[in-house]
Amino acid sequence: MRFSGIADRVGGMGEKAWEIHRRAVTRHAAGQPIIVLSVGEDRTATTHPALVQVAKDALDQGLHHYSALTGSPAVKEGIARRHKALTGQTIAPEACCLFSGAQNALFATLMCLTDTGDEVIVPEPYYATYPGVTQASGAKMVAVKTDPESDFVLDPARLEAAVTDKTRVILLNSPNNPTGAVYPRAVMEAVADLCKRHDLWLISDEVYVDFLYDGEHVAPCTLPGMAERTVTIGSLSKSHRMSGWRIGWTVSTPEFSELLSDFACCMLYGSAPFIQEAAAAALAENPLPGVEEDRLAMLADYHRKRDIVMGALGNTPGLVLRRPSAGMFAMVDVRPTGLGDFDFAARLLDEEEVGVMTGGAFGPSAKGHIRLGLVAEAEMLREACTRIDRFARKIVAGG
């Protein structure tokens, strides 16, 4: 039987670069003492109980019917309020659309902005689903290289060199997953100028905006002339430990939000109402007791764990750490050991029982690196760093 052409366009998540991650997760699930640092969430902690209770109460109250296509008024008001707190930009709730996670929001946005033959420019390293989600509509993803020696910060000149008459969208992710890079104001202003000169849309994936340790977050939507051509993607997955709830959104214009609503009618037909209740509670102007305190404590803990890794591996022979300015990951250059990223990660798993992601999963610019997640408890993370340090020293010594 024949499949459509989308089968070729959305593939890639099963490629070799993900093999080490799958091995680590499989062995951990089988009860082996693997320290898994390859996932993008801290599985030692859960959503705050007060938010869980909101969803339970909503179910008990019968809120399990059809819901507003792109979010209840309370959810949209909450998204607008959070967006203003993070960016300074005042928007109407009608400019916000709720989706089933940021991934779903990005998919809907690209489907509504691109057609077959259009091009979407994406800086490397990129989140691993970007190629598939970009190409789902028939558009082509054009990757732009960044340099490890520049901490993977985008060079706007390279971006401009990639623009053609087929370019329709630039997709940015700052703070970046996997690198933790935060694009400075000068870079964002150059990108904004490029978008205006070439009449391009900008999609700004800002899921990691809460996890900022160094520098300044510059929201492209706030730059002159950019509000009408920027779609901002947000989520509660990381900021509130709600990855499994699938709560993500877009902030754009009321006109584009209306188109997204029509698309959501065909694709999703509204997020579950009891989940919307939990989302509204998380986004409320007056949070439930303990929710905001827990969130701030989590962010401070990630900051500390970033510094633990920097201190533990900063002087390890054969490793070069790229200091992340944000996020929940650290990129480690393993090329000085003489091993490629796949071989390093495979042997690290087999010989020291630590699972990390290979850089190849995130594009050619990340080749020769591993992505180390700050997703274990502090003492377990220290133990993982001890094992990585021991392994790297052995390799450098000829082991």
N, C-alpha and C positions, 0 to 999 in steps of 0.2 A: 504494500500500500504506500501511496505517495504522501509526503508531508509538504507543507508550504516552505517557501524560502526562508522563513523566519527561523527554522531549525538550525540553519547555518549561521544566521546573524547573531543569535543570542547565546551561542555556545562559548565555552572558555573557562567556566568555573571548575571543570573537571580536569584541567590540564595538569601537566607534571608538577608545576610550581606548587600545587595544593596537596601534593602527595604526602609530604612530611606531616602537614597538619592533620590529614585524615589518619595517618598511622598513629600519631600521638593521641588523638581523641579515642580511637578504637582501643588502644592499649590501656588508656586511663579508664575507659568504661569497663574493661575486663578486670579491673582491680589492681593493675600494676601501678607502682608508685611514681607515675610520670607527673612532672610539674608542667602543666599546660599553659604556655604563655602565647599561644597562637590565636586565641579567640579575642573578639572585640568587646568583651563584657566581663565584669567581675562576678563570677558565679558563686563567690563566697557570701554575697550579700543579695538582698531582695528588695522589691518595691516596699516603700514605707507602709506599715500595717494600716494606717489611717486611710490611705488611698485604696488599698485592697478592700477595706470595709465599705467604702463608698460604692464600689462596684457590686459587692454582695447585697447591700441594702437596695440598690437599684433593681437587681434581679428579683428580690423579694417583693418589691413594689410593682412588679409587672413590666418593667422597662426592657422588654425583649421583643419589640415589634419593629417595623420599619422606622427609619430615622431620617432626619434632614440629610440631603445628598452630600453636602460638603461641610457639615457641622452645625450644631445647634447654636442659637444666638449666644448662649453662655460660653461655649467653646471658642467661637469666633472673637468675642469680646476679650477673652483671655489671651488668645494668640496675638491680637492687636496690642494688648497691654504689654505682653512680654516682648514683642518686637520693638516697641518704643523704649522699653527699659534697656534693651541690648544695643539699639542702634541710634536712639534719639529721634527716629522718624515717626511722626504721627500718621496713622493710617486708619481708614474706616474698617469696621469689621467685615464689610462686604468685599474687601480686598483679600480676605483670608479664606483658604479652603482646607478643610481637614481631609486627610487620606489615611489609608491603612499603612502607616509608616512612611519614613522619608523616602525609602526606595520606591514605594508606590507613587508618592508625590512627584519624584523625579521622572518616573516612567510616564505619568500622565502629562507632565510639562513638555517633555521631549516629543511625545506623540502629537501634541497640539501646536508645536512650533516648527517641526521639521517634516519634510517630505522625502520621497525617494530621490537620491542624487544630491541632497543638501549635505553640507559638511559641518561638523561640530568640532571645534578645537578644544583639546583637553591637555593641560600640562601634566607631565609625568613627575614623580610617580602618582598614580591615580588609584582611587578605590577600585577594588577588583571587579565590581559589577559594571563599571562605566562602559566598557566596550560593548557588552551585550545590550544594556539599556539604551545606549546611544544608537545602536544599529537596528533596534527593533522596528523602527518606522521605515527603515530602508536608507536612512542617512549614513554617512561615513564618518567614523571618528578619526580625527587627525591629531596625533600625539605630538607634543612639543617637549623636547628634552630639557631637563634642568640638571645642574651640576651638584654632586655631593659636596664638593669643596665650597660651594656657596650655600650650603645647608638647604639645598633643593628649592631655593627661592627663585621664582620665575623671572626670566629676563624678558621684558616687554618687546625688545627688538626681535627676538626669536618668535614671539607670538605674532607680531605683525608680518614677519616673513612667511608665515603659514597661511595668511589670509588669501583667499582666491575669490573669484566671482560666484563661487558656489557656497561660500561660508555663510552660515545662517546664525550660528550660536557659538558663544564661548562659555565653557563650563569650568568654573573655578571651585576649588575646595580649600578654603582658608578659614580657620586652622585646618591643616591638611592631615588626612589619613592616607598613607601610613607614616609620613615623615615628621609631623608635628610642626612643620613650617608655617609661619604666619607672614603673609605678604604685607610689607610696609606700605605706608600711605603713598609714597612716590610710585610704587608699582601699581597700586590700585588706580591711581589717577591716570597713569599711562594707559592702563587697560580701558578705563572709562573713555578716554579720548579716542582710542582705537574703535570702540563700539560706536561712538557717535559719528566718527568720520566715515565708517563703512556701513552704518545703519544695521548693527547687529544686536541681537538679544544677548543678555548675560544671565546665566543661571549661577547663583551663588549658593553653594552647599555649605551651610553654617552650623551643621549638627554639633560640632565640637567647640562652639563659641564660648561655652561656660568654662572650658578647661584651658584657660589662658594663664600662663605662668610668667612670660616675658613679653614685652612689646605692647602693641596697641592693636585691637581689632578694628579694622576699617571696613564698614559695611558699604559695598558698592552702591546700594540703593540710595545712600545719603549724599552721594557726590552730584554735582550740578548736571542736570540733564539725564540722570540715570534712573530716576524713579519710574518713568514710563517704559523703560526697556529692561528692567531687572526683575527676575523671579527669584525670591529668596526661599531656600528650603530649610525647614527647621524640624525639630523632633524632641520628644521627651525620653527617647530610648536611653540616652547616655546621662542627661542631666538629672533624671529622676529614677534611674535604674528601672526603666519600663520598656525594655527592648521587646519582650514578648507580647506586650499589649498592642503593638503596632499603631502608634500614634505619631503621625507626622503631618506636615502641612506645607502649603505655599503661601507666600505673601507677594502680591503683584499689584495689579490694578483691578478695579471692579469689572472692567470690560473683559480682561483675560480670565478673571475668576468665573465669569458667567460661562465662558467657553469650557473651562475646566469642569464646571458643574454639569454641563451637557455630556461631556466625556465620562464623568463619574457615573452618570445615569446608565450609560451603556456598560461600564466596566465593573462597578462596585455596588452601586445603589445604596450607598450610605454605610458608614461605620456603625458597629453595634452600639445601641443607645446606652447600655450599661458601661461600656468602655468610654463613651463620650462623657458620661457623668464623672468617671474617674479623671479624665483629662481636664474637665472643667474645674474639678477640685484642685488638681495640681497647678492649674494656671490662675487660680483665684487671686483676687487682690489681697485678701486676708487668708493666708494658707492655714490649713488645719494644724493644730498643735503638734510640734515636732517635725513637720515635713521640711520646712525651710532650714531648720537647724541641722537636720540629717543631711540635706543636700550640700550645705556649706562644709560640713565636716568631711563628706566624701571628697569634695573638690580639694580641700586642704590635704587630705590623705594622698591623693594622686600626685599633688605637688611634692610631697615628701618622698613618695616612691620614685618619682623622676630623679630626685637628688640622690637617693640611695643607689640607683643604677649608675648614675654619673660618677659617684664616688667609688663604687665597688669595681667598675670596669674601666675607669678612666686611664689607668696606668697598665692595663693588661697588654703584654707583648702580642703583636699580631692583630689587635683590634683598634679601630678608630671609631669613637662614638660621635654621632651627629646629635648635638644637644637639642632636644625638642623644645620649642617655645610654647607648645600647647599639646593637648591631646592625652591619650592614654597608651602611647607607644614610644619606643626609642628605636632608631635605626642604627645598626652596628655594621660597619664596614669590615668584612672579614677577608678581603683580598690580600692583605699583608701576610696572612697565614699560608698563602699559596693554594688554598682551597677555594672552589667556587661556592656560591651560597647554598646550592642544593647539597653538595657533598658535605659541607660543614654542618648543615642542619641535620642531615641523615645520620652522620656519625655522632653528633651531639646527642641525638635521641637514643641511639643504640648504646653509646658508651657512658653517658651521664644522665640519661632519662629526663631530659628537658626538651619540650616541644616548642619550636618557634616557627614563624612563617618565613619562607624564602622570599627574597626581594623580587625574584622574577614574576611573582604573582601580581606585581604592581607596575609592570612596564620595564623596558630596557634600562631606564635611568637608575633603577634600583638593583640591577644585577650586581652580584658581589656583596650584597648586604643581607642581613637578616632583620626581621621586625620582631622586636621583643616587647610583649605586652606587659604593662604595669598592672596586671589584673589579678595578681595573687596577693595574699596578705603579706605584710612587710617582712616578717621573718622567713616566709617561704620564698619571697622574692630575693632576699639576701642569700638564701641557700642556693637558689637557681644561679645567681651571679657567681657564687663560689664554684659551682660546677662548671659554668661557662669559662671562668678564669682558668681553672685547672685544665680544662680541655684545650683551650687556646695555647697555653704555655707548653703543653705536651706536643702539640702540632708544630709550634715554632721550634721546639728542641729536636724535631725530627721524628716524633712519635707517630 
